[in-house]
Amino acid sequence: MKIHTTMPQKLKPFFRRELEIAGKCFSNNDFSTSWYHLERAHILGQPYPYHHTLVHWKMLLFGIKIKDLKEIVGQIPRLLVGGVKSFVGEIPVGNTGGANVPPIKSMEIPEELKRIMEENK
């Protein structure tokens, strides 16, 4: 079990970029692309408590803004527990973080993100 506390400096630009793209797409009412990039940010940030919690906060705000009750209700426990699970190293690797997937289900990490994570430890 590996305990993570902070995201490596080399990985942060990739994480921030995903959130930036998500925000721009949301502003342009391209909600599906916005969500796609939030999911990518979740995968990148999931091992790190602060970043994991931040993505769940953004997902909760997304659910509120589009008035998706399932997403709102689904994000609340993830927001409360996600960072703690990251801290103790008990995350479902690759999980995309939305209420549309079980919170404890591990998923395949897309090859591009896997490469980014490996090269920027």
C-alpha positions as CSV (number, residue, x, y, z in Angstrom):
1,M,0.0,0.0,0.0
2,K,1.5,3.4,-1.0
3,I,0.3,6.5,0.8
4,H,0.1,9.6,-1.3
5,T,-0.1,13.0,0.1
6,T,0.8,15.4,-2.7
7,M,0.7,15.1,-6.5
8,P,4.1,15.1,-8.2
9,Q,4.9,18.6,-9.6
10,K,5.4,17.0,-13.1
11,L,1.9,15.6,-13.1
12,K,0.1,18.8,-11.9
13,P,0.0,20.5,-15.4
14,F,-1.8,17.5,-16.9
15,F,-4.3,17.5,-14.1
16,R,-4.9,21.3,-14.3
17,R,-5.2,21.0,-18.1
18,E,-8.0,18.5,-17.8
19,L,-9.9,20.8,-15.4
20,E,-9.3,23.8,-17.6
21,I,-10.7,22.0,-20.7
22,A,-13.7,20.8,-18.6
23,G,-14.4,24.3,-17.6
24,K,-14.1,25.7,-21.1
25,C,-16.3,23.0,-22.5
26,F,-18.9,23.6,-19.8
27,S,-18.9,27.3,-20.6
28,N,-19.7,26.4,-24.2
29,N,-22.6,24.1,-23.1
30,D,-20.6,21.1,-24.3
31,F,-21.5,19.1,-21.3
32,S,-20.5,15.6,-22.5
33,T,-17.0,16.8,-23.4
34,S,-16.8,18.7,-20.1
35,W,-17.7,15.6,-18.2
36,Y,-15.2,13.5,-20.2
37,H,-12.4,15.8,-19.0
38,L,-13.6,15.8,-15.4
39,E,-13.4,12.0,-15.5
40,R,-9.8,12.2,-16.9
41,A,-8.9,14.7,-14.1
42,H,-10.4,12.2,-11.6
43,I,-8.2,9.4,-12.9
44,L,-5.1,11.5,-12.7
45,G,-6.0,13.0,-9.3
46,Q,-7.5,10.0,-7.6
47,P,-4.3,8.9,-5.8
48,Y,-3.8,12.3,-4.2
49,P,-6.3,13.4,-1.4
50,Y,-6.5,17.1,-2.3
51,H,-6.8,16.6,-6.0
52,H,-9.2,13.7,-5.6
53,T,-11.5,15.8,-3.4
54,L,-11.2,18.8,-5.8
55,V,-12.5,16.7,-8.7
56,H,-15.4,15.4,-6.7
57,W,-16.2,19.0,-5.7
58,K,-16.2,20.0,-9.4
59,M,-18.3,17.0,-10.3
60,L,-20.8,18.0,-7.6
61,L,-20.9,21.5,-9.0
62,F,-21.4,20.1,-12.5
63,G,-24.4,18.0,-11.2
64,I,-25.9,21.1,-9.6
65,K,-25.4,23.3,-12.6
66,I,-27.1,20.8,-15.0
67,K,-29.7,19.9,-12.3
68,D,-28.8,16.2,-12.3
69,L,-30.1,14.9,-9.0
70,K,-28.5,11.4,-9.4
71,E,-25.1,13.1,-9.8
72,I,-25.6,15.5,-6.9
73,V,-26.6,12.7,-4.6
74,G,-23.9,10.4,-5.9
75,Q,-21.1,13.0,-5.4
76,I,-21.8,13.8,-1.8
77,P,-20.4,10.5,-0.3
78,R,-17.6,10.5,-2.9
79,L,-16.7,14.1,-1.8
80,L,-16.7,13.1,1.9
81,V,-14.8,9.8,1.5
82,G,-12.7,10.1,-1.6
83,G,-9.8,12.1,-0.2
84,V,-9.5,9.8,2.8
85,K,-9.4,6.7,0.6
86,S,-6.6,8.4,-1.4
87,F,-4.6,9.1,1.7
88,V,-4.7,5.5,2.9
89,G,-4.1,4.1,-0.6
90,E,-7.5,2.3,-0.9
91,I,-8.8,3.7,-4.2
92,P,-10.5,1.8,-7.0
93,V,-7.8,2.5,-9.6
94,G,-9.0,4.0,-12.9
95,N,-12.5,4.7,-11.6
96,T,-13.9,7.7,-13.4
97,G,-15.6,9.1,-10.4
98,G,-19.1,9.8,-11.6
99,A,-22.4,8.6,-10.1
100,N,-22.8,6.5,-13.2
101,V,-20.2,4.0,-12.0
102,P,-20.0,2.1,-8.7
103,P,-17.7,4.0,-6.3
104,I,-15.6,1.0,-5.5
105,K,-15.2,-0.4,-9.0
106,S,-11.7,-0.4,-10.5
107,M,-11.6,0.3,-14.2
108,E,-9.0,0.2,-17.0
109,I,-6.9,3.4,-17.2
110,P,-6.8,4.7,-20.7
111,E,-3.4,4.1,-22.3
112,E,-2.7,7.8,-22.7
113,L,-3.4,8.6,-19.1
114,K,-1.4,5.5,-17.9
115,R,1.6,6.8,-19.9
116,I,1.2,10.3,-18.5
117,M,1.0,8.9,-14.9
118,E,4.1,6.7,-15.4
119,E,6.2,9.3,-17.0
120,N,5.4,12.1,-14.5
121,K,5.8,10.4,-11.1
